[in-house]
Amino acid sequence: MKRKSGKRSWKLLYLEISFSWFKVVFLMKR
């Protein structure tokens, strides 16, 4: 992972984490 701008990187990280969580929940529920 590369760090360019603090706020944008943390926002992207948050989006990635939420997406991964959604994927895990979907797979588990399936």
CHARMM-style PDB file with segment names, atoms N, HN, CA, C and O in Angstrom:
ATOM      1  N   MET     1       0.838  -1.216   0.000  1.00  0.00      PROA
ATOM      2  CA  MET     1       0.000   0.000   0.000  1.00  0.00      PROA
ATOM      3  C   MET     1       0.866   1.257   0.000  1.00  0.00      PROA
ATOM      4  O   MET     1       1.881   1.325   0.694  1.00  0.00      PROA
ATOM      5  N   LYS     2       0.463   2.229  -0.770  1.00  0.00      PROA
ATOM      6  HN  LYS     2      -0.361   2.174  -1.334  1.00  0.00      PROA
ATOM      7  CA  LYS     2       1.229   3.479  -0.828  1.00  0.00      PROA
ATOM      8  C   LYS     2       0.461   4.595  -0.140  1.00  0.00      PROA
ATOM      9  O   LYS     2      -0.760   4.695  -0.261  1.00  0.00      PROA
ATOM     10  N   ARG     3       1.197   5.434   0.584  1.00  0.00      PROA
ATOM     11  HN  ARG     3       2.188   5.352   0.683  1.00  0.00      PROA
ATOM     12  CA  ARG     3       0.547   6.566   1.269  1.00  0.00      PROA
ATOM     13  C   ARG     3       0.882   7.859   0.528  1.00  0.00      PROA
ATOM     14  O   ARG     3       2.045   8.257   0.453  1.00  0.00      PROA
ATOM     15  N   LYS     4      -0.136   8.505  -0.013  1.00  0.00      PROA
ATOM     16  HN  LYS     4      -1.080   8.182   0.048  1.00  0.00      PROA
ATOM     17  CA  LYS     4       0.090   9.792  -0.691  1.00  0.00      PROA
ATOM     18  C   LYS     4      -0.540  10.910   0.124  1.00  0.00      PROA
ATOM     19  O   LYS     4       0.160  11.802   0.602  1.00  0.00      PROA
ATOM     20  N   SER     5      -1.853  10.869   0.284  1.00  0.00      PROA
ATOM     21  HN  SER     5      -2.422  10.145  -0.105  1.00  0.00      PROA
ATOM     22  CA  SER     5      -2.523  11.872   1.119  1.00  0.00      PROA
ATOM     23  C   SER     5      -3.209  11.147   2.266  1.00  0.00      PROA
ATOM     24  O   SER     5      -3.884  10.140   2.051  1.00  0.00      PROA
ATOM     25  N   GLY     6      -3.042  11.646   3.472  1.00  0.00      PROA
ATOM     26  HN  GLY     6      -2.493  12.464   3.647  1.00  0.00      PROA
ATOM     27  CA  GLY     6      -3.572  10.977   4.661  1.00  0.00      PROA
ATOM     28  C   GLY     6      -5.067  10.755   4.607  1.00  0.00      PROA
ATOM     29  O   GLY     6      -5.540   9.631   4.776  1.00  0.00      PROA
ATOM     30  N   LYS     7      -5.820  11.833   4.371  1.00  0.00      PROA
ATOM     31  HN  LYS     7      -5.436  12.746   4.235  1.00  0.00      PROA
ATOM     32  CA  LYS     7      -7.282  11.718   4.434  1.00  0.00      PROA
ATOM     33  C   LYS     7      -7.812  10.792   3.338  1.00  0.00      PROA
ATOM     34  O   LYS     7      -8.681   9.957   3.587  1.00  0.00      PROA
ATOM     35  N   ARG     8      -7.286  10.949   2.136  1.00  0.00      PROA
ATOM     36  HN  ARG     8      -6.580  11.628   1.934  1.00  0.00      PROA
ATOM     37  CA  ARG     8      -7.792  10.124   1.034  1.00  0.00      PROA
ATOM     38  C   ARG     8      -7.439   8.662   1.246  1.00  0.00      PROA
ATOM     39  O   ARG     8      -8.254   7.780   0.977  1.00  0.00      PROA
ATOM     40  N   SER     9      -6.221   8.396   1.730  1.00  0.00      PROA
ATOM     41  HN  SER     9      -5.559   9.113   1.948  1.00  0.00      PROA
ATOM     42  CA  SER     9      -5.801   7.007   1.929  1.00  0.00      PROA
ATOM     43  C   SER     9      -6.671   6.344   2.992  1.00  0.00      PROA
ATOM     44  O   SER     9      -7.054   5.183   2.845  1.00  0.00      PROA
ATOM     45  N   TRP    10      -6.986   7.076   4.066  1.00  0.00      PROA
ATOM     46  HN  TRP    10      -6.675   8.019   4.186  1.00  0.00      PROA
ATOM     47  CA  TRP    10      -7.798   6.472   5.142  1.00  0.00      PROA
ATOM     48  C   TRP    10      -9.220   6.262   4.655  1.00  0.00      PROA
ATOM     49  O   TRP    10      -9.895   5.320   5.071  1.00  0.00      PROA
ATOM     50  N   LYS    11      -9.675   7.147   3.770  1.00  0.00      PROA
ATOM     51  HN  LYS    11      -9.127   7.912   3.432  1.00  0.00      PROA
ATOM     52  CA  LYS    11     -11.026   6.977   3.229  1.00  0.00      PROA
ATOM     53  C   LYS    11     -11.072   5.735   2.343  1.00  0.00      PROA
ATOM     54  O   LYS    11     -12.020   4.953   2.412  1.00  0.00      PROA
ATOM     55  N   LEU    12     -10.043   5.556   1.510  1.00  0.00      PROA
ATOM     56  HN  LEU    12      -9.273   6.191   1.454  1.00  0.00      PROA
ATOM     57  CA  LEU    12      -9.969   4.381   0.643  1.00  0.00      PROA
ATOM     58  C   LEU    12      -9.873   3.119   1.479  1.00  0.00      PROA
ATOM     59  O   LEU    12     -10.506   2.109   1.171  1.00  0.00      PROA
ATOM     60  N   LEU    13      -9.072   3.180   2.544  1.00  0.00      PROA
ATOM     61  HN  LEU    13      -8.558   4.000   2.794  1.00  0.00      PROA
ATOM     62  CA  LEU    13      -8.918   2.024   3.426  1.00  0.00      PROA
ATOM     63  C   LEU    13     -10.258   1.659   4.036  1.00  0.00      PROA
ATOM     64  O   LEU    13     -10.618   0.484   4.099  1.00  0.00      PROA
ATOM     65  N   TYR    14     -11.002   2.668   4.487  1.00  0.00      PROA
ATOM     66  HN  TYR    14     -10.710   3.623   4.435  1.00  0.00      PROA
ATOM     67  CA  TYR    14     -12.326   2.432   5.088  1.00  0.00      PROA
ATOM     68  C   TYR    14     -13.254   1.763   4.075  1.00  0.00      PROA
ATOM     69  O   TYR    14     -13.984   0.831   4.413  1.00  0.00      PROA
ATOM     70  N   LEU    15     -13.220   2.246   2.835  1.00  0.00      PROA
ATOM     71  HN  LEU    15     -12.627   3.003   2.561  1.00  0.00      PROA
ATOM     72  CA  LEU    15     -14.066   1.666   1.786  1.00  0.00      PROA
ATOM     73  C   LEU    15     -13.678   0.217   1.528  1.00  0.00      PROA
ATOM     74  O   LEU    15     -14.544  -0.645   1.382  1.00  0.00      PROA
ATOM     75  N   GLU    16     -12.377  -0.050   1.473  1.00  0.00      PROA
ATOM     76  HN  GLU    16     -11.673   0.650   1.592  1.00  0.00      PROA
ATOM     77  CA  GLU    16     -11.908  -1.414   1.224  1.00  0.00      PROA
ATOM     78  C   GLU    16     -12.324  -2.348   2.344  1.00  0.00      PROA
ATOM     79  O   GLU    16     -12.770  -3.468   2.094  1.00  0.00      PROA
ATOM     80  N   ILE    17     -12.177  -1.883   3.595  1.00  0.00      PROA
ATOM     81  HN  ILE    17     -11.814  -0.974   3.798  1.00  0.00      PROA
ATOM     82  CA  ILE    17     -12.546  -2.710   4.752  1.00  0.00      PROA
ATOM     83  C   ILE    17     -14.032  -3.004   4.736  1.00  0.00      PROA
ATOM     84  O   ILE    17     -14.444  -4.146   4.943  1.00  0.00      PROA
ATOM     85  N   SER    18     -14.843  -1.982   4.492  1.00  0.00      PROA
ATOM     86  HN  SER    18     -14.508  -1.055   4.324  1.00  0.00      PROA
ATOM     87  CA  SER    18     -16.300  -2.181   4.487  1.00  0.00      PROA
ATOM     88  C   SER    18     -16.688  -3.144   3.365  1.00  0.00      PROA
ATOM     89  O   SER    18     -17.556  -3.996   3.552  1.00  0.00      PROA
ATOM     90  N   PHE    19     -16.050  -3.012   2.205  1.00  0.00      PROA
ATOM     91  HN  PHE    19     -15.345  -2.320   2.053  1.00  0.00      PROA
ATOM     92  CA  PHE    19     -16.353  -3.894   1.078  1.00  0.00      PROA
ATOM     93  C   PHE    19     -15.977  -5.332   1.405  1.00  0.00      PROA
ATOM     94  O   PHE    19     -16.733  -6.260   1.117  1.00  0.00      PROA
ATOM     95  N   SER    20     -14.791  -5.517   2.016  1.00  0.00      PROA
ATOM     96  HN  SER    20     -14.177  -4.763   2.251  1.00  0.00      PROA
ATOM     97  CA  SER    20     -14.350  -6.866   2.375  1.00  0.00      PROA
ATOM     98  C   SER    20     -15.301  -7.471   3.400  1.00  0.00      PROA
ATOM     99  O   SER    20     -15.628  -8.655   3.318  1.00  0.00      PROA
ATOM    100  N   TRP    21     -15.748  -6.668   4.366  1.00  0.00      PROA
ATOM    101  HN  TRP    21     -15.483  -5.706   4.433  1.00  0.00      PROA
ATOM    102  CA  TRP    21     -16.687  -7.150   5.386  1.00  0.00      PROA
ATOM    103  C   TRP    21     -17.986  -7.585   4.728  1.00  0.00      PROA
ATOM    104  O   TRP    21     -18.536  -8.635   5.060  1.00  0.00      PROA
ATOM    105  N   PHE    22     -18.472  -6.778   3.796  1.00  0.00      PROA
ATOM    106  HN  PHE    22     -18.025  -5.925   3.527  1.00  0.00      PROA
ATOM    107  CA  PHE    22     -19.713  -7.100   3.085  1.00  0.00      PROA
ATOM    108  C   PHE    22     -19.571  -8.426   2.342  1.00  0.00      PROA
ATOM    109  O   PHE    22     -20.481  -9.255   2.341  1.00  0.00      PROA
ATOM    110  N   LYS    23     -18.415  -8.609   1.713  1.00  0.00      PROA
ATOM    111  HN  LYS    23     -17.676  -7.936   1.714  1.00  0.00      PROA
ATOM    112  CA  LYS    23     -18.148  -9.857   0.984  1.00  0.00      PROA
ATOM    113  C   LYS    23     -18.171 -11.044   1.938  1.00  0.00      PROA
ATOM    114  O   LYS    23     -18.790 -12.068   1.649  1.00  0.00      PROA
ATOM    115  N   VAL    24     -17.497 -10.905   3.070  1.00  0.00      PROA
ATOM    116  HN  VAL    24     -16.994 -10.074   3.305  1.00  0.00      PROA
ATOM    117  CA  VAL    24     -17.433 -11.999   4.050  1.00  0.00      PROA
ATOM    118  C   VAL    24     -18.829 -12.337   4.553  1.00  0.00      PROA
ATOM    119  O   VAL    24     -19.196 -13.510   4.634  1.00  0.00      PROA
ATOM    120  N   VAL    25     -19.606 -11.317   4.888  1.00  0.00      PROA
ATOM    121  HN  VAL    25     -19.309 -10.365   4.822  1.00  0.00      PROA
ATOM    122  CA  VAL    25     -20.967 -11.548   5.404  1.00  0.00      PROA
ATOM    123  C   VAL    25     -21.815 -12.240   4.344  1.00  0.00      PROA
ATOM    124  O   VAL    25     -22.565 -13.169   4.644  1.00  0.00      PROA
ATOM    125  N   PHE    26     -21.689 -11.780   3.103  1.00  0.00      PROA
ATOM    126  HN  PHE    26     -21.079 -11.025   2.860  1.00  0.00      PROA
ATOM    127  CA  PHE    26     -22.474 -12.365   2.010  1.00  0.00      PROA
ATOM    128  C   PHE    26     -22.115 -13.838   1.827  1.00  0.00      PROA
ATOM    129  O   PHE    26     -22.996 -14.685   1.677  1.00  0.00      PROA
ATOM    130  N   LEU    27     -20.812 -14.137   1.842  1.00  0.00      PROA
ATOM    131  HN  LEU    27     -20.097 -13.449   1.965  1.00  0.00      PROA
ATOM    132  CA  LEU    27     -20.361 -15.521   1.664  1.00  0.00      PROA
ATOM    133  C   LEU    27     -20.824 -16.388   2.827  1.00  0.00      PROA
ATOM    134  O   LEU    27     -21.239 -17.529   2.623  1.00  0.00      PROA
ATOM    135  N   MET    28     -20.758 -15.861   4.033  1.00  0.00      PROA
ATOM    136  HN  MET    28     -20.421 -14.934   4.199  1.00  0.00      PROA
ATOM    137  CA  MET    28     -21.153 -16.630   5.218  1.00  0.00      PROA
ATOM    138  C   MET    28     -22.657 -16.884   5.208  1.00  0.00      PROA
ATOM    139  O   MET    28     -23.110 -17.978   5.544  1.00  0.00      PROA
ATOM    140  N   LYS    29     -23.423 -15.875   4.823  1.00  0.00      PROA
ATOM    141  HN  LYS    29     -23.055 -14.986   4.550  1.00  0.00      PROA
ATOM    142  CA  LYS    29     -24.888 -16.031   4.799  1.00  0.00      PROA
ATOM    143  C   LYS    29     -25.295 -16.997   3.698  1.00  0.00      PROA
ATOM    144  O   LYS    29     -26.291 -17.710   3.820  1.00  0.00      PROA
ATOM    145  N   ARG    30     -24.514 -17.014   2.618  1.00  0.00      PROA
ATOM    146  HN  ARG    30     -23.705 -16.435   2.519  1.00  0.00      PROA
ATOM    147  CA  ARG    30     -24.803 -17.913   1.514  1.00  0.00      PROA
ATOM    148  C   ARG    30     -24.441 -19.319   1.938  1.00  0.00      PROA
ATOM    149  OT1 ARG    30     -24.601 -20.259   1.159  1.00  0.00      PROA
TER     150      ARG     30
END
